[in-house]
Amino acid sequence: MAKLVVAEKPSVGRDIARVLGAKEKGEGFLRGDGWVITWAIGHLVSLCEPDELDERYKKWSMHTLPILPADIPTKVLPKTKSQFSVIKKWMNSAEIESIVCATDAGREGELIFRYIYEKAGCKKPVERLWISSMTDSAIRAGFDSLAPSAQYDALYASARCRSEADWLVGMNASRAFSLAYNAVLPVGRVQTPTLALIVARDAEIDGFQARDYWEVTADFGDYKGLWKNPEEKDGHVYDRELAQKVKSAVTGKTGTVTQAKRERKKLQPPLLYDLTSLQRDANTRLGFSADRTLKAAQSLYENKKLITYPRTDSRHLPNDMAPKIPAALKASPANLMPFAQAVLAEPLTKTKRIYDDSKLTDHHAIVPTGHKVGELSGDEAAIYDLVARRLIAAHMKECLQDSTKLVTRVEEYDFVSTGTVTVDEGWRALYRDANKASGEELPDVKEGDTREVKSVSMQKKSTRPPQRHTDASLLGLMENAGQLVDDEALRERLKASGLGTPATRAAILERLIATGYIKRQGKTLVSTEKGKNLIRVVPVEIRSAETTGKWERALYTMAHAEDGAAQEKARRFLGSISRFSAFLVEAAKSADRSVKFEKPDFSKRRTAKGTQTPKRKGRQKPA
């Protein structure tokens, strides 16, 4: 008899097999020493589509809405059906006495395994492997402390509720609003609030009215100072006559230094990358879209074996990975090797900014694996450089800067001068080309010193509108959606989850583009008329990040409840989601019909998850 281990990804399965001594290769599995190791390829099983539940849902009609099945059955995904068959065969094999769930240690990993287990019709006992690190020692420790799967029933209840809730809201709202406006209008808990962020920013820009202001600058000979209007929050001088008055009052006069503040600042090295921070950095530095970065990172992980798992939301490493880091540093690209060698010349820094088991989630931060670098595509090389550079930087010394602030009073007007001088570049030497030039170096003056005003200039400027969103700025808002919510408890839940996950945010942006809600203009993301109109007609409850916050709070309490309580919470949660779905359908029926959308292109069979466009032949248009 043997034990079956089901991992989430082939690479994880191979690592586990190596540690357990399962060396015999099979089609979709490894075996040996009393173990059989197999793996999913992400999701192998998903919830059925509405028209797979009932033939009447093939025809889109308001009369069939809301769709609120008592139970949503699952189906095997066609693309990975062969691997599901491998797992099912082993799960039900007489040779297997029990199973170890070794999918990722989190809500989604639990869902992936449970869906497969249930769909395979398996009844054998299950134990849970719960690890965040894939070092040999961590794997061994995890297998030494396997827990009964029942301990994670509440987590599964939370995971299934999230999946079914997204299905209920997406299917009903998308169909209802598409039918109401005879257009393809996908609506969802995450993508619609994300769209609302872009629409809101564009509205700010469209409604922005520039204001002229004047900068009054005094030249004291060896430094200059700017007068800031104390009556305005931004310090701007919007009144030209006031600017002229200040200029006239201080011209030719002598000023006295009333404040001379000098401070040495330590700029700590940056944290390691999670997927979102990598995508944001690649967008800012390289102009890559979030999706482009993810594809390159995924290739570096899957095909080239050069970086660790990229779809992570952790920026720390487990302590047991420290011995592997020297090899990763030694594999740095040639242009970074001098910095890597300097780091390796001394004992490696081991701080909680890098190594902290308490900060780990399903996976640890993205770092190089230490494998030899071969031929890479342009995108792969660029992303690998970022990841390798960040690992080196994280182990370097802090950057030391001297910041100076002088306040020079002339008559009753205070002129402010600031300057920053880098004393020791430290880790910032790695980013020298990208660093902004530091401010001017100010002279060593003391409070009470006097300076004659050599000249005074008055320059007209205009306020600028907010900048349009980029992938980087939008990913930042999605990650930190809690700042958009007033309720403190909801803010905390969104701080832990945000809008979407690191693994899905790039796809959400691409889906918004594919559905015609937004478009790219150079590096920026701009809402289209279709996107603006959708936000205009959907209820605030579905376009607000607060809804996601409420869901996440409920799901969190469910996942941490006792099993009986979790099941009751799940029942009540899905009941509320069903009512919300029905509310969205009614909202679509009564929505403002004066808003017009372009008619859909029926040549495409499917546009987005939850939104199917009917064929011209063999299926009627939405009724």
C-alpha positions as CSV (number, residue, x, y, z in Angstrom):
1,M,0.0,0.0,0.0
2,A,1.1,3.6,-0.7
3,K,0.2,7.1,0.1
4,L,-0.8,9.5,-2.7
5,V,0.4,13.1,-2.6
6,V,-1.4,15.7,-4.7
7,A,0.5,18.9,-5.3
8,E,-0.8,22.0,-7.0
9,K,1.9,22.3,-9.7
10,P,4.3,19.9,-11.4
11,S,7.4,21.7,-10.0
12,V,6.2,21.4,-6.4
13,G,5.4,17.7,-7.0
14,R,8.9,17.1,-8.3
15,D,10.4,18.8,-5.3
16,I,8.3,16.7,-2.9
17,A,9.1,13.5,-4.8
18,R,12.8,14.2,-4.6
19,V,12.6,14.6,-0.8
20,L,10.4,11.5,-0.3
21,G,12.6,9.4,-2.6
22,A,9.9,8.8,-5.3
23,K,12.1,8.5,-8.4
24,E,10.2,6.3,-10.8
25,K,8.6,8.4,-13.5
26,G,5.1,7.9,-14.9
27,E,2.7,9.8,-17.1
28,G,1.7,12.7,-14.8
29,F,3.2,11.2,-11.6
30,L,6.3,10.0,-9.8
31,R,6.4,7.0,-7.4
32,G,8.7,5.1,-5.1
33,D,9.5,4.3,-1.5
34,G,5.8,3.9,-0.6
35,W,4.7,7.2,-2.2
36,V,2.9,8.2,-5.4
37,I,3.3,11.9,-6.2
38,T,1.0,13.6,-8.7
39,W,-0.1,17.2,-9.3
40,A,-2.8,19.5,-10.6
41,I,-2.0,22.2,-13.1
42,G,-3.7,24.9,-11.2
43,H,-7.5,24.4,-11.4
44,L,-8.5,21.1,-13.0
45,V,-12.1,21.4,-11.9
46,S,-14.4,24.5,-12.0
47,L,-18.0,25.4,-11.5
48,C,-20.3,24.6,-14.4
49,E,-21.7,27.4,-16.7
50,P,-25.4,28.2,-16.4
51,D,-26.3,26.5,-19.7
52,E,-24.6,23.3,-18.4
53,L,-27.1,23.4,-15.5
54,D,-30.2,23.7,-17.5
55,E,-30.9,23.9,-21.2
56,R,-33.2,26.9,-20.7
57,Y,-30.2,29.1,-19.7
58,K,-28.7,28.7,-23.2
59,K,-31.1,31.4,-24.3
60,W,-30.5,34.6,-22.5
61,S,-33.7,36.1,-21.1
62,M,-34.7,38.3,-18.2
63,H,-37.4,35.7,-17.5
64,T,-34.8,33.2,-16.4
65,L,-33.0,35.6,-14.0
66,P,-31.9,35.5,-11.3
67,I,-30.1,32.1,-11.7
68,L,-29.9,30.9,-8.1
69,P,-29.3,27.1,-8.1
70,A,-29.4,25.4,-4.7
71,D,-26.1,23.8,-5.6
72,I,-23.6,24.6,-8.4
73,P,-22.1,21.4,-9.7
74,T,-18.5,21.2,-10.9
75,K,-17.0,20.1,-14.2
76,V,-13.6,18.9,-15.3
77,L,-11.8,21.5,-17.5
78,P,-11.3,20.1,-21.0
79,K,-7.7,21.5,-21.4
80,T,-6.4,19.5,-18.4
81,K,-8.8,16.6,-18.5
82,S,-5.9,14.1,-19.0
83,Q,-4.2,15.1,-15.8
84,F,-7.4,15.0,-13.8
85,S,-7.8,11.4,-15.1
86,V,-4.3,10.6,-13.7
87,I,-5.2,11.9,-10.3
88,K,-8.7,10.3,-10.3
89,K,-7.2,6.9,-11.2
90,W,-4.6,7.1,-8.4
91,M,-7.1,8.4,-5.8
92,N,-9.4,5.4,-6.4
93,S,-6.6,2.9,-6.9
94,A,-6.6,-0.1,-4.5
95,E,-2.9,0.5,-4.1
96,I,-3.6,3.8,-2.3
97,E,-4.6,3.7,1.3
98,S,-4.7,7.5,2.1
99,I,-4.0,10.9,0.5
100,V,-1.9,13.9,1.3
101,C,-3.3,17.3,0.1
102,A,-0.1,19.2,-0.8
103,T,-1.7,22.1,-2.7
104,D,-0.7,25.6,-1.8
105,A,-1.2,26.6,1.9
106,G,-4.1,29.0,1.4
107,R,-7.8,29.4,0.5
108,E,-7.3,28.8,-3.3
109,G,-5.0,25.8,-2.8
110,E,-7.6,24.2,-0.5
111,L,-10.3,24.8,-3.1
112,I,-8.3,23.2,-6.0
113,F,-7.7,20.0,-4.0
114,R,-11.3,19.7,-2.6
115,Y,-12.8,20.2,-6.1
116,I,-10.6,17.4,-7.5
117,Y,-11.2,15.1,-4.6
118,E,-15.0,15.5,-4.8
119,K,-15.1,15.2,-8.5
120,A,-13.1,12.0,-8.4
121,G,-15.6,10.5,-6.0
122,C,-12.9,9.7,-3.6
123,K,-13.7,8.7,0.0
124,K,-10.3,7.9,1.4
125,P,-8.8,9.6,4.4
126,V,-6.9,12.8,3.7
127,E,-4.1,14.6,5.6
128,R,-3.0,18.2,4.9
129,L,0.6,19.4,4.2
130,W,0.9,23.0,5.2
131,I,4.2,24.7,4.2
132,S,5.2,28.0,2.6
133,S,8.8,27.1,1.9
134,M,10.0,24.4,-0.6
135,T,13.4,23.7,1.0
136,D,14.1,20.1,1.7
137,S,14.1,20.7,5.4
138,A,10.7,22.5,5.2
139,I,9.2,19.7,3.2
140,R,10.5,17.0,5.6
141,A,9.2,19.0,8.6
142,G,5.8,19.4,6.9
143,F,5.5,15.7,6.3
144,D,6.4,15.1,10.0
145,S,3.5,17.2,11.1
146,L,0.7,16.3,8.7
147,A,-2.8,17.3,10.1
148,P,-6.2,15.7,9.4
149,S,-7.9,17.4,6.5
150,A,-10.9,18.0,8.6
151,Q,-9.0,20.7,10.4
152,Y,-9.2,22.7,7.2
153,D,-13.0,22.2,6.5
154,A,-13.7,25.8,7.5
155,L,-11.1,27.1,5.1
156,Y,-12.7,25.0,2.4
157,A,-16.1,26.4,3.2
158,S,-14.7,29.9,2.9
159,A,-13.0,29.0,-0.4
160,R,-16.1,27.5,-1.9
161,C,-18.3,30.4,-0.8
162,R,-15.9,32.8,-2.5
163,S,-16.0,30.8,-5.7
164,E,-19.8,30.4,-5.7
165,A,-20.4,34.0,-4.7
166,D,-18.3,35.3,-7.7
167,W,-20.2,32.9,-9.9
168,L,-23.7,34.1,-8.7
169,V,-22.9,37.8,-8.9
170,G,-21.0,37.5,-12.2
171,M,-23.4,35.4,-14.0
172,N,-26.5,37.2,-12.9
173,A,-25.3,40.8,-13.1
174,S,-23.5,40.2,-16.4
175,R,-26.5,38.7,-18.1
176,A,-28.9,41.2,-16.6
177,F,-27.1,44.3,-17.7
178,S,-26.2,42.8,-21.0
179,L,-29.8,42.0,-21.7
180,A,-31.0,45.4,-20.4
181,Y,-28.8,47.3,-22.8
182,N,-28.5,44.7,-25.6
183,A,-24.8,44.8,-25.3
184,V,-22.0,42.7,-23.9
185,L,-21.5,44.0,-20.4
186,P,-19.5,41.8,-18.0
187,V,-20.0,42.8,-14.3
188,G,-18.0,41.4,-11.4
189,R,-17.1,41.9,-7.8
190,V,-13.5,42.7,-8.6
191,Q,-13.3,44.0,-12.2
192,T,-16.2,46.5,-11.8
193,P,-14.6,48.3,-8.8
194,T,-11.3,48.3,-10.6
195,L,-13.0,49.9,-13.6
196,A,-14.6,52.4,-11.3
197,L,-11.1,53.5,-10.1
198,I,-10.1,54.3,-13.7
199,V,-13.4,56.1,-14.5
200,A,-13.1,58.2,-11.3
201,R,-9.6,59.3,-12.1
202,D,-10.6,60.2,-15.7
203,A,-13.5,62.2,-14.4
204,E,-11.1,64.1,-12.1
205,I,-8.9,64.9,-15.1
206,D,-11.9,65.8,-17.3
207,G,-13.2,68.2,-14.7
208,F,-9.9,69.7,-13.7
209,Q,-9.5,73.4,-14.1
210,A,-5.9,74.7,-14.1
211,R,-5.1,77.6,-11.8
212,D,-2.2,80.0,-12.3
213,Y,0.1,80.6,-9.4
214,W,3.4,82.4,-8.9
215,E,6.6,81.3,-7.3
216,V,8.6,84.0,-5.5
217,T,12.3,82.9,-5.2
218,A,14.9,84.9,-3.3
219,D,18.6,84.4,-4.3
220,F,20.8,84.7,-1.2
221,G,24.1,84.3,-3.1
222,D,25.2,80.8,-2.0
223,Y,21.6,79.4,-1.9
224,K,18.1,80.2,-2.9
225,G,14.8,80.1,-1.0
226,L,11.1,79.8,-2.0
227,W,8.3,81.7,-0.3
228,K,5.3,79.5,0.5
229,N,2.0,81.1,1.1
230,P,0.9,80.1,4.7
231,E,-2.8,80.8,3.7
232,E,-2.9,78.0,1.2
233,K,-2.5,74.2,2.0
234,D,-0.3,73.7,-1.0
235,G,1.7,76.9,-0.3
236,H,1.0,78.3,-3.7
237,V,0.6,82.0,-4.4
238,Y,-2.6,82.3,-6.5
239,D,-2.8,86.1,-6.2
240,R,-0.4,87.8,-8.6
241,E,-0.6,91.1,-6.7
242,L,0.4,89.3,-3.5
243,A,3.4,87.7,-5.2
244,Q,4.4,91.2,-6.5
245,K,4.0,92.6,-3.0
246,V,6.3,90.0,-1.5
247,K,8.8,90.5,-4.2
248,S,8.9,94.3,-3.7
249,A,9.0,93.9,0.0
250,V,12.2,91.7,0.1
251,T,14.1,93.1,-2.9
252,G,17.5,94.5,-1.7
253,K,16.8,93.6,2.0
254,T,18.7,91.4,4.4
255,G,17.4,88.1,5.7
256,T,18.1,86.2,8.9
257,V,18.4,82.4,9.1
258,T,15.7,81.4,11.7
259,Q,16.0,77.6,11.2
260,A,18.9,75.5,10.1
261,K,17.9,71.8,10.5
262,R,20.3,69.0,9.4
263,E,19.4,65.4,9.6
264,R,21.1,62.2,8.5
265,K,18.6,59.8,7.1
266,K,19.1,56.0,6.6
267,L,17.2,54.7,3.6
268,Q,16.7,51.0,4.2
269,P,17.2,48.5,1.4
270,P,14.0,47.6,-0.5
271,L,11.9,44.6,0.4
272,L,12.1,41.6,-1.9
273,Y,9.5,41.3,-4.7
274,D,6.1,39.8,-4.5
275,L,4.3,39.7,-7.9
276,T,2.5,43.0,-7.5
277,S,5.6,45.0,-6.6
278,L,7.5,43.3,-9.5
279,Q,4.8,44.2,-11.9
280,R,4.7,47.8,-10.6
281,D,8.4,48.2,-10.8
282,A,8.6,46.7,-14.3
283,N,5.8,49.0,-15.5
284,T,7.6,52.1,-14.0
285,R,11.2,51.2,-15.1
286,L,10.6,49.2,-18.3
287,G,7.1,50.2,-19.4
288,F,5.9,46.6,-19.2
289,S,2.2,45.9,-18.7
290,A,1.3,43.8,-15.7
291,D,0.4,40.9,-18.0
292,R,3.7,41.2,-19.9
293,T,5.6,41.0,-16.7
294,L,3.6,38.0,-15.4
295,K,4.2,36.1,-18.7
296,A,8.0,36.7,-18.5
297,A,8.1,35.8,-14.8
298,Q,6.1,32.7,-15.4
299,S,8.4,31.6,-18.2
300,L,11.5,32.2,-16.0
301,Y,9.8,30.0,-13.4
302,E,8.3,27.2,-15.5
303,N,10.6,27.0,-18.5
304,K,14.0,28.3,-17.4
305,K,13.8,27.4,-13.6
306,L,15.6,30.7,-12.9
307,I,13.2,32.3,-10.3
308,T,11.0,30.9,-7.6
309,Y,7.2,30.8,-7.9
310,P,6.1,34.3,-9.1
311,R,2.4,34.4,-8.2
312,T,3.0,35.3,-4.6
313,D,1.9,38.1,-2.3
314,S,4.8,37.7,0.2
315,R,7.9,39.9,0.3
316,H,9.9,37.8,2.8
317,L,11.8,34.5,2.8
318,P,11.7,31.7,5.4
319,N,14.7,31.4,7.6
320,D,15.6,28.0,6.3
321,M,16.2,29.6,2.8
322,A,19.2,31.6,4.0
323,P,21.8,28.9,3.1
324,K,20.5,28.9,-0.5
325,I,21.0,32.6,-1.0
326,P,24.7,32.6,-1.7
327,A,24.2,30.3,-4.7
328,A,21.5,32.6,-6.0
329,L,23.8,35.6,-5.6
330,K,26.6,33.8,-7.5
331,A,24.2,33.3,-10.4
332,S,23.7,37.0,-10.9
333,P,24.0,38.5,-14.4
334,A,27.5,39.7,-15.3
335,N,26.5,43.4,-15.0
336,L,25.5,42.8,-11.4
337,M,28.3,40.5,-10.4
338,P,30.5,43.1,-8.8
339,F,27.7,44.1,-6.5
340,A,26.9,40.4,-5.7
341,Q,30.6,39.7,-5.0
342,A,30.8,42.6,-2.6
343,V,27.8,41.3,-0.7
344,L,29.3,37.8,-0.6
345,A,32.6,39.1,0.6
346,E,31.0,39.7,4.0
347,P,28.6,37.6,6.2
348,L,25.2,37.9,4.7
349,T,22.7,40.3,6.3
350,K,20.0,38.3,8.0
351,T,17.3,40.7,9.1
352,K,13.5,40.4,9.4
353,R,13.3,42.7,6.4
354,I,14.4,39.6,4.4
355,Y,13.9,36.5,6.6
356,D,10.6,36.3,8.6
357,D,8.6,33.2,8.8
358,S,5.7,35.1,10.3
359,K,5.3,37.2,7.2
360,L,4.9,34.2,4.8
361,T,1.7,33.4,3.0
362,D,1.1,30.6,0.5
363,H,4.5,31.3,-1.0
364,H,7.7,33.3,-0.2
365,A,9.1,36.2,-2.1
366,I,10.4,36.0,-5.7
367,V,14.1,35.3,-5.8
368,P,16.6,33.7,-8.3
369,T,17.0,29.9,-7.8
370,G,20.7,29.9,-8.4
371,H,20.5,27.9,-11.6
372,K,22.8,28.7,-14.4
373,V,21.4,31.4,-16.8
374,G,21.2,30.3,-20.4
375,E,19.7,32.1,-23.4
376,L,16.8,34.4,-22.5
377,S,14.3,36.5,-24.5
378,G,14.5,40.2,-24.1
379,D,11.5,40.3,-21.6
380,E,12.9,37.4,-19.6
381,A,16.3,39.0,-19.3
382,A,14.8,42.3,-18.2
383,I,12.6,40.7,-15.5
384,Y,15.4,38.4,-14.3
385,D,17.6,41.4,-14.0
386,L,15.0,43.1,-11.8
387,V,14.7,40.1,-9.5
388,A,18.4,39.4,-9.2
389,R,19.1,43.1,-8.6
390,R,16.5,43.2,-5.9
391,L,18.0,40.2,-4.1
392,I,21.4,41.9,-4.1
393,A,20.0,45.2,-3.0
394,A,18.1,43.7,-0.1
395,H,21.4,42.4,1.4
396,M,23.3,45.6,0.9
397,K,23.9,48.5,3.4
398,E,21.4,51.3,3.8
399,C,21.8,54.5,1.9
400,L,22.9,57.5,4.0
401,Q,21.7,60.9,3.1
402,D,22.1,64.3,4.8
403,S,19.0,66.4,4.5
404,T,19.0,70.1,5.2
405,K,16.2,72.6,5.6
406,L,16.9,76.3,6.0
407,V,14.3,79.0,6.7
408,T,15.5,82.5,6.0
409,R,13.2,85.4,7.1
410,V,13.2,88.6,5.1
411,E,10.9,91.2,6.6
412,E,7.9,89.1,7.7
413,Y,8.3,86.5,4.9
414,D,9.9,83.1,5.4
415,F,11.8,81.6,2.4
416,V,12.4,77.8,2.6
417,S,15.5,76.1,1.1
418,T,15.9,72.3,1.1
419,G,18.8,70.1,0.0
420,T,19.8,66.5,0.1
421,V,23.3,65.1,-0.2
422,T,24.1,61.4,-0.5
423,V,26.9,60.5,1.9
424,D,26.9,56.8,1.1
425,E,24.9,55.3,-1.8
426,G,24.7,51.9,-0.2
427,W,22.1,49.8,-2.0
428,R,21.1,52.7,-4.2
429,A,24.3,52.3,-6.2
430,L,22.4,49.4,-7.9
431,Y,19.8,51.8,-9.1
432,R,22.1,54.7,-9.9
433,D,20.7,55.4,-13.4
434,A,17.1,55.4,-12.1
435,N,17.7,57.6,-9.1
436,K,16.5,61.1,-9.2
437,A,19.2,63.7,-8.7
438,S,19.5,64.8,-5.1
439,G,18.7,68.3,-4.2
440,E,21.4,71.0,-4.1
441,E,23.9,71.0,-1.4
442,L,23.2,73.9,1.0
443,P,26.0,75.8,2.7
444,D,26.8,75.3,6.3
445,V,24.9,78.2,7.8
446,K,23.7,78.6,11.4
447,E,20.6,80.1,13.0
448,G,21.1,83.8,13.3
449,D,23.4,84.1,10.2
450,T,22.3,86.9,7.9
451,R,22.2,87.0,4.1
452,E,21.6,89.8,1.7
453,V,18.9,89.3,-1.0
454,K,20.9,89.4,-4.2
455,S,17.8,89.2,-6.5
456,V,14.2,88.1,-6.5
457,S,12.4,86.3,-9.3
458,M,8.7,85.8,-9.8
459,Q,7.7,82.9,-12.1
460,K,4.2,82.1,-13.3
461,K,3.1,78.4,-13.2
462,S,-0.1,76.4,-13.5
463,T,-1.5,73.6,-11.4
464,R,-1.6,70.2,-13.1
465,P,-4.3,67.6,-13.3
466,P,-3.9,64.2,-11.6
467,Q,-2.0,61.8,-13.7
468,R,-3.8,59.1,-15.5
469,H,-3.6,55.6,-14.1
470,T,-0.8,53.3,-15.3
471,D,-0.5,49.5,-14.6
472,A,1.8,50.5,-11.7
473,S,-0.6,53.0,-10.0
474,L,-3.7,50.8,-10.5
475,L,-2.0,47.7,-9.2
476,G,-1.0,49.7,-6.1
477,L,-4.6,50.8,-5.6
478,M,-5.9,47.3,-6.1
479,E,-3.4,46.0,-3.6
480,N,-4.2,48.7,-1.0
481,A,-7.9,49.0,-1.7
482,G,-8.5,49.4,2.0
483,Q,-7.5,53.1,1.8
484,L,-10.7,53.6,-0.3
485,V,-13.0,52.4,2.4
486,D,-14.1,54.3,5.5
487,D,-15.1,51.4,7.7
488,E,-12.1,50.4,9.8
489,A,-12.9,46.7,10.0
490,L,-13.4,46.5,6.2
491,R,-10.1,48.4,5.7
492,E,-8.3,45.8,7.7
493,R,-9.7,42.9,5.6
494,L,-8.9,44.7,2.4
495,K,-5.4,45.4,3.7
496,A,-4.9,41.6,3.8
497,S,-6.6,40.9,0.5
498,G,-7.2,43.9,-1.7
499,L,-9.1,43.8,-5.0
500,G,-8.2,40.5,-6.6
501,T,-5.0,38.6,-5.9
502,P,-1.5,39.0,-7.2
503,A,-2.2,36.1,-9.5
504,T,-5.4,37.6,-11.0
505,R,-4.8,41.3,-11.1
506,A,-3.0,41.3,-14.5
507,A,-5.8,39.2,-16.0
508,I,-8.4,41.6,-14.6
509,L,-6.7,44.6,-16.4
510,E,-6.4,42.6,-19.6
511,R,-10.1,41.6,-19.3
512,L,-11.2,45.2,-18.9
513,I,-9.3,46.0,-22.1
514,A,-10.7,42.9,-24.0
515,T,-14.3,43.9,-23.1
516,G,-13.8,47.4,-24.3
517,Y,-14.1,49.1,-20.9
518,I,-10.6,50.6,-20.9
519,K,-7.8,51.1,-23.4
520,R,-4.1,51.7,-23.4
521,Q,-2.8,55.1,-24.4
522,G,1.0,54.7,-24.3
523,K,1.7,53.7,-20.7
524,T,-1.6,54.9,-19.3
525,L,-5.0,53.2,-18.9
526,V,-8.0,55.3,-20.0
527,S,-11.7,54.4,-19.6
528,T,-13.8,54.2,-22.8
529,E,-17.3,55.6,-23.2
530,K,-18.5,52.0,-22.7
531,G,-16.6,51.8,-19.4
532,K,-17.9,55.1,-18.2
533,N,-21.4,54.2,-19.1
534,L,-21.3,50.9,-17.2
535,I,-20.2,52.7,-14.0
536,R,-23.0,55.2,-14.6
537,V,-25.7,52.5,-14.7
538,V,-24.6,49.8,-12.2
539,P,-25.5,50.2,-8.5
540,V,-22.9,51.6,-6.1
541,E,-22.9,48.3,-4.2
542,I,-21.2,46.5,-7.1
543,R,-18.8,49.3,-8.2
544,S,-17.5,50.0,-4.7
545,A,-14.4,48.3,-3.1
546,E,-16.5,48.3,0.1
547,T,-18.4,45.3,-1.2
548,T,-15.2,43.3,-1.5
549,G,-14.3,44.4,2.0
550,K,-17.5,43.0,3.4
551,W,-17.1,39.7,1.5
552,E,-13.5,39.3,2.7
553,R,-14.5,40.0,6.3
554,A,-17.2,37.4,6.2
555,L,-15.0,34.9,4.5
556,Y,-12.2,35.5,7.0
557,T,-14.4,34.9,10.0
558,M,-15.8,31.8,8.2
559,A,-12.3,30.3,7.6
560,H,-11.4,30.8,11.3
561,A,-14.6,29.4,12.8
562,E,-15.3,26.0,14.2
563,D,-16.5,23.6,11.6
564,G,-20.2,23.6,12.6
565,A,-20.2,27.4,12.9
566,A,-18.3,27.7,9.6
567,Q,-21.1,25.7,7.8
568,E,-23.8,27.9,9.3
569,K,-21.8,31.0,8.3
570,A,-21.5,29.6,4.8
571,R,-25.2,29.1,4.5
572,R,-26.0,32.6,5.7
573,F,-23.3,34.1,3.5
574,L,-24.5,32.4,0.3
575,G,-28.1,33.4,1.2
576,S,-27.0,37.0,1.3
577,I,-25.2,36.7,-2.0
578,S,-28.3,35.2,-3.6
579,R,-30.3,38.2,-2.4
580,F,-27.6,40.5,-3.7
581,S,-27.6,38.8,-7.1
582,A,-31.4,39.2,-7.2
583,F,-31.0,42.9,-6.3
584,L,-28.6,43.4,-9.2
585,V,-31.0,41.8,-11.6
586,E,-33.7,44.2,-10.4
587,A,-31.3,47.1,-10.6
588,A,-30.6,46.2,-14.3
589,K,-34.3,46.1,-15.1
590,S,-34.8,49.6,-13.7
591,A,-31.5,51.1,-14.8
592,D,-31.4,54.4,-16.8
593,R,-32.2,53.5,-20.4
594,S,-31.2,56.8,-21.7
595,V,-27.6,55.6,-21.5
596,K,-26.6,53.9,-24.8
597,F,-24.1,51.2,-25.5
598,E,-22.8,50.0,-28.8
599,K,-24.5,46.9,-30.1
600,P,-22.5,43.7,-29.5
601,D,-20.4,41.9,-32.0
602,F,-22.1,38.5,-32.2
603,S,-19.2,37.0,-34.3
604,K,-17.4,36.2,-31.0
605,R,-18.6,33.3,-29.0
606,R,-17.2,34.3,-25.6
607,T,-15.9,37.7,-24.4
608,A,-15.2,37.2,-20.7
609,K,-15.9,34.8,-17.9
610,G,-19.6,34.9,-17.0
611,T,-20.5,36.6,-20.3
612,Q,-21.3,34.5,-23.4
613,T,-22.4,36.2,-26.6
614,P,-24.9,34.1,-28.6
615,K,-24.1,32.9,-32.1
616,R,-26.0,34.3,-35.0
617,K,-27.1,30.9,-36.0
618,G,-28.5,28.2,-33.8
619,R,-29.1,30.6,-30.9
620,Q,-31.3,33.6,-30.3
621,K,-30.0,37.0,-29.3
622,P,-30.5,38.1,-25.7
623,A,-34.2,38.7,-25.1
